[in-house]
């Protein structure tokens, strides 16, 4: 930990959740691989640069960094790495085109973007061409971050058949060990989704802590809370601090001086305009001017640091002991959505200890005793309403039904193949792989939020079709056809090669989930009640 001289009670913890669905070979523009390469260039490259600089300067325990297995697979994938290099080169070519424009504002933007692209190309060529895993191992070994794992393919876990839920979690943790050489002690639960009973599954899998949203703890996030009778600790996001940064209504990225995310230069694809104003239309946006930004960044750094400091003091006074304040965001906010975000982040982490704030990780919070009394955690998420409506509401009932049908088909087929005996079965492996891609939480999220909904539905049905046709061939005894289909679908996506269907618990039935009231098993229940969700209506960004 890094502690300043004028000590403030308690600890501040920043948690970043890094995730994109599997995008390789599933379209390019406007939704598809472009999404990956934009996020890689704008968020992952600069974030790792920030962390490496902090580590070089002796900073430790700066944040808990969640990296989902499906994102880790893309950042290690040879096709993605090769295409990323091409994308960076294309970025530089587009910047060159803009730099030669007779429009002085476009030309200035082109020159800036050319230099940014060159720095990214140099960083990628020198540091990233062998994938992200070597860099993640280095960051973990330096002690600058805690790495969080998670389930394979980012499912909305409460709605899963418990057999598939357990398999997804344990395979995700195994994937982390294979890539990084260590076992994460904590996870980012996809969508911060929880249902009672899941804590026992976490405990048996070796998970020590996970994130929930603040309303799941009735807004009292000043300490981590062991869940039920388990030793697994739930840490809650402090919304008053988190929304200081990312709120659709008042967050820092909406300041008029910052670069606008949504408005493109149609000739070059570059983002060369500033926000200008929250209600200003795209046609009326002003040119981005970096000279306007630095002072604004400093003000927002000081505002956030002062807010964290005051919150720690107030919460410590309220509970009568040193308190914990946790701010959590999608990693892609920093750089991809908010261009200046990585700079702000580094300045905040350097500034906090100067004003006496102790910075630490979730694992460090457990070790330091920032844990309170056990708590019976209700069903919850960090989505709209803090319940399950985004993933289980009327707008996505067709996907809920699809997931239930495909899961039943897959688990039945795999169980029958396992009953036959024998060694590892690549057909069974691919059935489960396609099933997990089908039930990704991203697809209902994109439909509920109407962000590339057609793409999301197409992706879900593509993987569902793969699951069905491989399972059908296997169950009809058409072994050669099943093996051919499985191999073809495996080549198409080429992820999670270590997934092993033999580790599926075929004896665990969906009835147990119903007994535990987790809402899983059939996947056909209506929208969950708000429970302890509170009245907050501002949701996550992705």
Legacy VTK file of the C-alpha trace (Angstrom):
# vtk DataFile Version 3.0
C-alpha trace
ASCII
DATASET POLYDATA
POINTS 542 float
0.000 0.000 0.000
0.955 3.616 -0.490
0.193 5.919 2.420
0.584 9.674 2.736
1.822 11.623 5.748
-1.453 13.282 6.815
-3.175 9.940 7.185
-6.880 9.579 6.470
-8.615 6.610 8.117
-9.483 3.615 5.995
-8.630 2.592 2.443
-9.650 3.545 -1.067
-9.877 0.757 -3.646
-10.277 1.188 -7.375
-11.646 -1.791 -9.305
-11.598 -2.001 -13.091
-13.597 -4.569 -15.061
-12.053 -5.372 -18.458
-14.406 -7.187 -20.791
-15.544 -7.532 -24.383
-17.484 -10.426 -25.874
-15.739 -12.709 -28.361
-15.539 -10.605 -31.535
-12.863 -12.251 -33.700
-14.242 -13.444 -37.055
-17.711 -12.118 -36.260
-17.918 -8.977 -38.355
-15.748 -5.905 -38.447
-17.775 -2.691 -38.726
-19.857 -1.104 -37.271
-19.914 -3.894 -34.663
-17.343 -6.654 -34.465
-13.570 -6.676 -34.407
-13.388 -2.893 -34.696
-14.767 -2.710 -31.168
-11.878 -4.835 -29.903
-9.169 -2.856 -31.694
-10.555 0.518 -30.640
-10.651 -0.601 -27.005
-7.201 -2.185 -27.251
-5.649 0.961 -28.678
-7.512 3.499 -26.570
-7.812 1.689 -23.213
-5.660 -1.400 -22.769
-2.407 -0.030 -24.208
-2.482 3.219 -22.194
-3.726 1.531 -19.009
-0.848 -0.946 -19.037
1.543 1.960 -19.701
0.126 3.758 -16.640
0.513 0.683 -14.450
4.038 0.004 -15.658
5.066 3.596 -14.873
3.545 3.359 -11.411
5.312 0.056 -10.788
8.621 1.540 -11.954
8.151 4.369 -9.439
7.597 1.935 -6.579
3.823 2.117 -6.279
2.123 -1.094 -5.140
-1.457 -2.285 -4.609
-2.919 0.423 -6.816
-6.042 -1.299 -8.043
-7.863 -4.578 -8.575
-7.951 -5.299 -12.298
-10.537 -7.738 -13.567
-9.801 -9.365 -16.911
-12.436 -11.771 -18.199
-11.295 -15.027 -19.797
-12.999 -14.161 -23.068
-11.116 -10.856 -23.311
-7.856 -12.496 -22.243
-8.338 -15.036 -25.028
-8.657 -12.258 -27.614
-5.648 -10.351 -26.310
-3.584 -13.553 -26.683
-5.064 -14.658 -30.006
-2.645 -14.643 -33.005
-5.354 -13.553 -35.438
-6.372 -10.672 -33.173
-2.744 -9.625 -32.652
-2.045 -9.585 -36.390
-5.272 -7.728 -37.153
-4.592 -5.268 -34.339
-1.248 -4.352 -35.895
-2.989 -3.798 -39.233
-5.652 -1.691 -37.521
-3.017 0.525 -35.885
-1.294 0.990 -39.234
-4.622 1.886 -40.843
-5.225 4.414 -38.042
-1.944 6.073 -38.919
-2.813 6.116 -42.628
-6.152 7.772 -41.872
-4.354 10.315 -39.710
-1.931 11.013 -42.582
-4.895 11.642 -44.862
-6.376 14.088 -42.362
-3.031 15.847 -41.840
-2.921 16.740 -45.545
-6.346 18.368 -45.457
-6.838 22.021 -46.365
-9.118 22.279 -43.355
-6.789 23.522 -40.605
-8.756 21.852 -37.775
-8.820 18.509 -39.565
-5.123 18.805 -40.393
-4.242 19.555 -36.767
-6.257 16.544 -35.624
-4.489 14.410 -38.219
-1.073 15.415 -36.937
-2.046 14.606 -33.346
-3.542 11.272 -34.310
-0.502 10.372 -36.438
1.770 10.744 -33.409
-0.682 8.845 -31.180
-0.832 6.021 -33.720
2.948 5.876 -33.971
3.308 5.595 -30.205
0.699 2.844 -30.155
2.440 0.993 -32.997
5.779 1.185 -31.194
4.253 -0.002 -27.912
2.390 -2.822 -29.569
5.338 -4.016 -31.623
7.734 -3.912 -28.675
5.499 -5.136 -25.858
2.288 -6.786 -27.070
3.020 -8.903 -30.131
3.205 -12.080 -28.021
-0.117 -11.348 -26.361
-1.230 -9.762 -23.122
-0.475 -12.661 -20.777
3.273 -11.948 -20.374
2.424 -8.332 -19.465
-0.275 -9.395 -17.023
2.163 -11.749 -15.325
4.694 -8.913 -15.027
2.162 -6.509 -13.539
0.975 -9.100 -11.026
4.551 -9.951 -10.052
5.392 -6.263 -9.545
2.618 -5.973 -6.950
1.133 -2.886 -8.585
-2.214 -4.610 -9.161
-4.366 -7.495 -8.022
-5.704 -9.465 -10.984
-9.289 -10.696 -10.758
-10.530 -13.663 -12.760
-14.021 -14.689 -13.760
-16.227 -17.259 -15.486
-15.699 -18.227 -19.115
-17.539 -16.138 -21.734
-19.142 -13.756 -19.195
-22.541 -15.385 -18.515
-25.315 -13.883 -16.429
-24.682 -16.536 -13.809
-27.906 -16.465 -11.727
-29.946 -17.567 -14.741
-27.690 -20.498 -15.638
-28.331 -24.142 -14.918
-26.078 -24.692 -11.866
-24.100 -27.379 -13.698
-23.139 -24.933 -16.431
-22.606 -22.137 -13.906
-20.148 -24.227 -11.885
-18.388 -25.378 -15.047
-18.081 -21.828 -16.391
-16.552 -20.599 -13.135
-14.069 -23.412 -12.591
-12.998 -23.417 -16.241
-12.551 -19.640 -16.087
-10.282 -19.953 -13.071
-8.357 -22.756 -14.764
-7.947 -20.555 -17.840
-6.498 -17.779 -15.665
-3.966 -20.163 -14.129
-2.950 -21.485 -17.543
-2.408 -17.999 -18.978
-0.909 -16.207 -16.005
0.603 -18.889 -13.798
-1.334 -17.992 -10.643
-4.805 -18.421 -9.184
-6.737 -15.169 -8.702
-8.139 -14.979 -5.178
-11.046 -12.828 -6.333
-13.333 -12.507 -9.320
-15.437 -9.915 -11.021
-18.833 -11.607 -11.170
-20.257 -10.766 -14.622
-22.643 -7.824 -14.374
-22.091 -7.967 -10.581
-24.930 -10.490 -10.740
-25.732 -12.557 -7.678
-28.385 -14.936 -6.403
-28.495 -16.501 -2.927
-26.601 -19.770 -2.890
-23.895 -18.712 -5.315
-21.585 -17.914 -2.409
-21.229 -21.640 -1.672
-20.192 -22.232 -5.276
-17.606 -19.461 -5.002
-16.323 -20.942 -1.760
-15.919 -24.428 -3.246
-14.107 -22.977 -6.266
-11.597 -21.128 -4.075
-12.950 -17.617 -4.684
-12.304 -15.380 -1.686
-14.017 -12.151 -2.750
-16.142 -10.623 -5.492
-17.867 -7.367 -6.417
-21.508 -6.383 -6.088
-23.181 -3.043 -6.614
-23.798 -0.807 -3.645
-27.589 -1.214 -3.420
-27.139 -4.988 -2.955
-25.649 -4.095 0.447
-28.443 -1.575 1.089
-25.946 1.147 0.202
-23.688 0.366 3.166
-20.417 -0.317 1.365
-18.047 0.885 4.076
-16.854 -2.685 4.718
-16.737 -5.943 2.828
-19.322 -8.431 4.038
-19.009 -12.214 4.297
-21.988 -13.678 2.462
-24.269 -15.855 4.551
-22.407 -18.589 6.398
-19.493 -18.572 3.942
-16.072 -17.001 4.197
-16.525 -15.360 0.772
-16.521 -11.565 1.007
-18.721 -9.308 -1.134
-17.391 -5.814 -1.733
-19.878 -3.142 -2.783
-19.364 -0.293 -5.211
-19.728 3.096 -3.544
-22.104 4.876 -5.896
-21.563 8.389 -4.543
-17.880 8.134 -5.447
-18.230 6.043 -8.605
-20.880 8.275 -10.138
-18.642 11.267 -9.562
-16.723 9.908 -12.546
-19.238 8.054 -14.646
-22.794 9.290 -14.548
-24.781 9.915 -17.736
-26.081 13.047 -16.067
-23.063 14.645 -14.398
-19.861 12.593 -14.781
-16.510 14.114 -15.671
-16.360 12.776 -19.268
-19.295 15.006 -20.197
-17.266 18.207 -19.732
-17.272 20.368 -22.819
-13.480 20.407 -23.199
-13.067 16.632 -23.460
-13.001 14.802 -26.763
-16.417 13.651 -27.886
-16.865 9.891 -28.235
-19.867 9.817 -30.544
-18.997 12.374 -33.240
-16.738 11.223 -36.089
-15.057 12.959 -38.968
-16.777 11.051 -41.770
-13.892 11.408 -44.226
-11.241 9.845 -41.976
-13.099 8.140 -39.130
-11.172 10.197 -36.575
-12.810 11.694 -33.508
-11.738 15.313 -33.817
-14.459 17.173 -31.952
-14.960 18.087 -28.320
-18.086 17.510 -26.262
-18.789 21.267 -26.448
-22.005 20.883 -24.439
-24.228 18.083 -23.186
-27.132 19.141 -25.395
-25.108 20.207 -28.456
-25.842 18.174 -31.600
-23.067 16.435 -33.511
-23.204 18.938 -36.358
-22.546 21.788 -33.938
-19.613 20.262 -32.030
-16.466 22.397 -31.865
-12.990 21.117 -32.831
-11.100 19.318 -30.073
-8.390 21.501 -28.536
-5.886 19.714 -26.238
-4.832 23.068 -24.807
-8.212 23.314 -23.088
-7.914 19.929 -21.393
-5.046 19.971 -18.909
-6.525 22.440 -16.452
-9.897 20.673 -16.590
-8.218 17.344 -15.863
-6.480 18.791 -12.838
-9.761 20.182 -11.501
-11.434 16.811 -11.905
-8.511 15.055 -10.251
-8.679 17.387 -7.266
-12.459 17.099 -7.077
-12.334 13.308 -7.048
-9.472 13.125 -4.557
-11.224 15.542 -2.213
-14.439 13.553 -2.547
-12.694 10.264 -1.733
-10.929 11.832 1.232
-14.149 13.296 2.626
-16.036 10.063 2.045
-13.435 8.029 3.940
-13.563 10.430 6.880
-17.376 10.521 6.945
-17.803 6.756 6.589
-15.169 6.050 9.227
-16.948 8.399 11.623
-20.296 6.779 10.819
-19.234 3.176 11.507
-16.798 4.007 14.301
-13.806 2.327 12.648
-11.646 2.847 9.529
-13.854 2.447 6.479
-13.391 1.211 2.935
-14.434 3.136 -0.179
-14.608 1.159 -3.435
-15.028 2.799 -6.830
-15.590 0.441 -9.756
-15.781 1.017 -13.496
-15.513 -0.699 -16.832
-11.882 -0.430 -17.919
-13.044 0.674 -21.370
-14.319 3.909 -19.866
-10.703 5.022 -19.552
-9.545 5.865 -23.059
-12.169 4.269 -25.292
-15.200 6.116 -23.965
-13.314 8.914 -22.198
-10.261 9.841 -24.235
-8.537 11.643 -21.364
-9.407 8.934 -18.828
-5.975 7.227 -18.596
-4.281 10.553 -17.832
-6.885 11.330 -15.179
-6.444 7.869 -13.694
-2.674 8.127 -13.324
-2.890 11.596 -11.802
-5.507 10.412 -9.293
-3.427 7.424 -8.189
-0.365 9.614 -7.712
-2.325 12.333 -5.936
-4.273 10.240 -3.421
-1.314 9.318 -1.179
-0.196 12.954 -1.220
-3.398 13.901 0.612
-3.104 11.029 3.092
-5.354 8.446 1.437
-4.267 4.823 1.643
-4.767 3.040 -1.667
-5.141 -0.739 -1.768
-6.704 -3.711 -3.517
-9.689 -5.870 -2.629
-7.337 -8.638 -1.519
-5.495 -6.093 0.602
-8.778 -4.941 2.127
-9.496 -8.483 3.298
-6.006 -8.852 4.715
-6.255 -5.486 6.487
-9.570 -6.405 8.098
-11.949 -4.101 6.226
-14.630 -6.742 6.678
-17.803 -6.447 8.700
-20.556 -8.772 9.853
-22.048 -11.497 7.641
-24.794 -10.380 5.292
-27.560 -12.236 3.466
-26.964 -10.866 0.000
-30.119 -10.641 -2.165
-30.445 -11.234 -5.889
-28.946 -8.220 -7.595
-26.804 -6.801 -10.428
-25.261 -3.495 -11.422
-27.720 -3.040 -14.290
-30.693 -0.729 -14.549
-32.795 -1.013 -11.418
-29.995 -3.064 -9.826
-32.084 -6.192 -10.419
-32.107 -8.677 -13.336
-34.470 -6.889 -15.721
-31.792 -6.148 -18.329
-31.046 -9.875 -18.720
-34.416 -11.395 -17.783
-37.006 -8.794 -18.767
-39.759 -8.927 -21.381
-37.573 -7.389 -24.093
-35.145 -10.322 -23.906
-37.513 -13.174 -23.045
-36.747 -14.738 -26.431
-33.073 -14.919 -25.451
-33.910 -16.281 -21.990
-35.927 -19.038 -23.655
-33.190 -19.667 -26.219
-30.563 -19.989 -23.500
-32.681 -22.452 -21.520
-33.368 -24.605 -24.580
-29.773 -24.634 -25.796
-28.411 -25.349 -22.321
-30.764 -28.301 -21.873
-29.812 -29.666 -25.295
-26.106 -29.311 -24.599
-26.063 -30.736 -21.089
-28.193 -33.694 -22.130
-25.897 -34.463 -25.068
-22.705 -34.123 -23.036
-24.088 -36.268 -20.209
-24.917 -39.057 -22.671
-21.464 -38.850 -24.259
-19.835 -39.012 -20.835
-21.958 -42.049 -19.978
-20.361 -43.856 -22.899
-16.970 -43.443 -21.242
-13.647 -42.951 -22.967
-11.102 -40.157 -22.824
-11.382 -36.512 -23.705
-14.136 -35.834 -26.230
-13.550 -32.821 -28.502
-17.154 -32.954 -29.665
-18.431 -32.549 -26.100
-15.875 -29.790 -25.531
-17.167 -27.833 -28.527
-20.803 -28.273 -27.530
-20.056 -26.639 -24.182
-17.899 -23.959 -25.793
-20.705 -22.939 -28.153
-23.249 -23.072 -25.336
-21.197 -20.694 -23.218
-20.894 -18.297 -26.160
-24.671 -18.499 -26.617
-25.442 -17.522 -23.027
-23.045 -14.569 -22.853
-24.599 -11.718 -20.860
-23.581 -9.276 -23.588
-26.338 -10.309 -25.983
-29.359 -9.511 -23.778
-27.593 -6.385 -22.535
-27.197 -5.112 -26.092
-30.846 -5.891 -26.852
-32.193 -4.282 -23.677
-30.081 -1.170 -24.220
-30.751 -1.156 -27.994
-27.050 -1.031 -28.811
-26.428 -3.172 -31.899
-29.361 -5.379 -30.903
-29.533 -7.106 -34.280
-25.878 -8.096 -34.033
-26.435 -9.458 -30.521
-29.422 -11.579 -31.540
-27.520 -12.877 -34.563
-24.556 -13.850 -32.397
-26.724 -15.686 -29.873
-28.513 -17.632 -32.592
-25.277 -18.420 -34.445
-23.797 -20.123 -31.402
-27.132 -21.745 -30.567
-27.244 -23.223 -34.069
-23.713 -24.575 -33.654
-24.669 -26.179 -30.343
-27.768 -27.791 -31.819
-26.213 -29.204 -34.963
-23.181 -30.691 -33.224
-25.393 -32.164 -30.482
-27.863 -33.552 -33.024
-25.150 -35.321 -35.009
-23.632 -36.759 -31.837
-26.951 -38.028 -30.501
-27.839 -39.661 -33.830
-24.609 -41.625 -33.734
-23.157 -39.711 -36.692
-19.765 -39.545 -35.024
-17.777 -38.535 -38.118
-20.189 -35.703 -38.888
-20.171 -34.544 -35.262
-16.380 -34.486 -35.208
-16.251 -32.558 -38.497
-18.784 -30.018 -37.291
-17.027 -29.591 -33.940
-13.656 -29.078 -35.622
-15.093 -26.533 -38.068
-16.790 -24.475 -35.366
-13.658 -24.681 -33.224
-11.528 -23.285 -36.056
-14.017 -20.471 -36.546
-13.560 -19.127 -33.023
-10.387 -20.769 -31.683
-10.789 -19.903 -28.014
-10.520 -21.783 -24.726
-8.553 -24.759 -26.086
-8.105 -26.182 -22.571
-11.858 -26.409 -21.926
-12.537 -30.032 -20.943
-16.096 -31.366 -20.839
-15.020 -34.177 -18.526
-14.959 -31.612 -15.725
-18.695 -30.917 -16.090
-20.608 -32.015 -12.990
-23.357 -34.069 -14.607
-24.741 -35.151 -11.233
-25.627 -31.603 -10.133
-29.220 -30.930 -11.156
-31.165 -27.781 -11.808
-33.519 -28.750 -8.965
-30.883 -27.617 -6.482
-30.999 -24.119 -7.937
-34.764 -23.971 -7.494
-34.382 -25.095 -3.885
-31.840 -22.326 -3.327
-34.098 -19.750 -5.068
-31.310 -18.678 -7.383
-33.642 -18.273 -10.321
-31.557 -20.629 -12.432
-32.423 -23.932 -14.001
-35.307 -23.280 -16.386
-34.323 -19.706 -17.163
-37.974 -18.806 -17.833
-38.890 -16.732 -14.809
-40.109 -13.214 -15.282
-38.188 -10.085 -14.245
-36.844 -10.283 -10.739
-38.131 -8.000 -8.038
-36.006 -5.052 -7.084
-35.264 -6.541 -3.672
-32.587 -4.389 -2.079
-31.858 -2.575 -5.288
-32.930 0.776 -3.922
-34.053 3.628 -6.139
-30.904 4.307 -8.112
-31.556 4.111 -11.856
-28.174 4.926 -13.392
-26.706 1.788 -14.940
-23.310 0.585 -16.073
-21.839 1.493 -19.457
-21.442 -1.977 -20.885
LINES 1 543
542 0 1 2 3 4 5 6 7 8 9 10 11 12 13 14 15 16 17 18 19 20 21 22 23 24 25 26 27 28 29 30 31 32 33 34 35 36 37 38 39 40 41 42 43 44 45 46 47 48 49 50 51 52 53 54 55 56 57 58 59 60 61 62 63 64 65 66 67 68 69 70 71 72 73 74 75 76 77 78 79 80 81 82 83 84 85 86 87 88 89 90 91 92 93 94 95 96 97 98 99 100 101 102 103 104 105 106 107 108 109 110 111 112 113 114 115 116 117 118 119 120 121 122 123 124 125 126 127 128 129 130 131 132 133 134 135 136 137 138 139 140 141 142 143 144 145 146 147 148 149 150 151 152 153 154 155 156 157 158 159 160 161 162 163 164 165 166 167 168 169 170 171 172 173 174 175 176 177 178 179 180 181 182 183 184 185 186 187 188 189 190 191 192 193 194 195 196 197 198 199 200 201 202 203 204 205 206 207 208 209 210 211 212 213 214 215 216 217 218 219 220 221 222 223 224 225 226 227 228 229 230 231 232 233 234 235 236 237 238 239 240 241 242 243 244 245 246 247 248 249 250 251 252 253 254 255 256 257 258 259 260 261 262 263 264 265 266 267 268 269 270 271 272 273 274 275 276 277 278 279 280 281 282 283 284 285 286 287 288 289 290 291 292 293 294 295 296 297 298 299 300 301 302 303 304 305 306 307 308 309 310 311 312 313 314 315 316 317 318 319 320 321 322 323 324 325 326 327 328 329 330 331 332 333 334 335 336 337 338 339 340 341 342 343 344 345 346 347 348 349 350 351 352 353 354 355 356 357 358 359 360 361 362 363 364 365 366 367 368 369 370 371 372 373 374 375 376 377 378 379 380 381 382 383 384 385 386 387 388 389 390 391 392 393 394 395 396 397 398 399 400 401 402 403 404 405 406 407 408 409 410 411 412 413 414 415 416 417 418 419 420 421 422 423 424 425 426 427 428 429 430 431 432 433 434 435 436 437 438 439 440 441 442 443 444 445 446 447 448 449 450 451 452 453 454 455 456 457 458 459 460 461 462 463 464 465 466 467 468 469 470 471 472 473 474 475 476 477 478 479 480 481 482 483 484 485 486 487 488 489 490 491 492 493 494 495 496 497 498 499 500 501 502 503 504 505 506 507 508 509 510 511 512 513 514 515 516 517 518 519 520 521 522 523 524 525 526 527 528 529 530 531 532 533 534 535 536 537 538 539 540 541
